[in-house]
Amino acid sequence: MLFPYLMASFVGKMQDQAQRQYHRQQAGPFRNERPPQPDGKIRIDYVPPKASKTPSGINGKAGEFVDFEEIK
């Protein structure tokens, strides 16, 4: 009489364990990991902002440039 109950309990635990393992494999090792993209597809995660250029065409972060002549 006790055997069917123990067998059902054992089978239920094994099913739960297999289901948890399956879900872990689907999620990947990291929660934010995305599934791999198929070949030929391009995904861009970050696009840097376009650098604004000064009227002279020099990037504003480069500093101030001064023309000079070499005197010998």
C-alpha positions in Angstrom: 0.0 0.0 0.0 2.8 2.4 0.8 4.8 1.6 -2.4 2.5 3.5 -4.9 2.6 6.6 -2.7 6.4 6.5 -2.5 6.7 5.8 -6.2 4.4 8.8 -7.0 6.4 11.0 -4.7 9.7 10.0 -6.2 8.5 10.5 -9.8 7.1 13.9 -8.9 10.4 15.0 -7.4 12.3 13.8 -10.5 9.9 15.7 -12.8 10.3 18.9 -10.8 14.1 18.6 -10.9 14.1 18.0 -14.6 11.8 21.0 -15.2 14.1 23.3 -13.1 17.1 22.1 -15.0 15.4 22.8 -18.3 14.4 26.3 -17.3 18.0 27.1 -16.1 19.3 25.9 -19.5 16.8 28.1 -21.4 17.7 31.2 -19.3 21.5 30.8 -19.8 24.1 31.4 -17.1 23.2 35.0 -16.9 19.7 36.4 -16.7 20.4 39.2 -19.2 21.9 36.9 -21.8 20.1 37.0 -25.1 19.7 33.9 -27.3 22.3 33.8 -30.2 21.2 35.5 -33.3 20.9 33.5 -36.5 23.6 33.9 -39.1 23.4 36.9 -41.3 21.5 39.0 -38.7 23.2 42.0 -37.1 22.3 43.4 -33.7 23.7 46.8 -32.5 23.4 47.3 -28.7 25.1 50.7 -28.5 25.5 53.6 -31.0 27.8 56.3 -29.7 26.5 59.9 -30.0 27.8 61.8 -33.0 30.6 64.2 -32.1 29.7 67.8 -32.8 32.3 69.6 -34.8 33.4 73.2 -34.5 33.2 75.5 -37.6 36.9 74.9 -38.3 36.2 71.1 -38.4 38.2 70.3 -35.2 36.6 68.3 -32.5 35.7 70.6 -29.5 37.4 68.3 -27.0 40.8 68.6 -28.7 41.6 72.0 -27.2 42.7 75.3 -28.7 45.2 75.3 -31.6 47.4 78.2 -32.4 49.2 78.8 -35.7 52.9 79.6 -35.3 56.0 80.2 -37.3 59.3 78.8 -36.5 62.0 81.5 -36.1 65.6 80.5 -36.6 
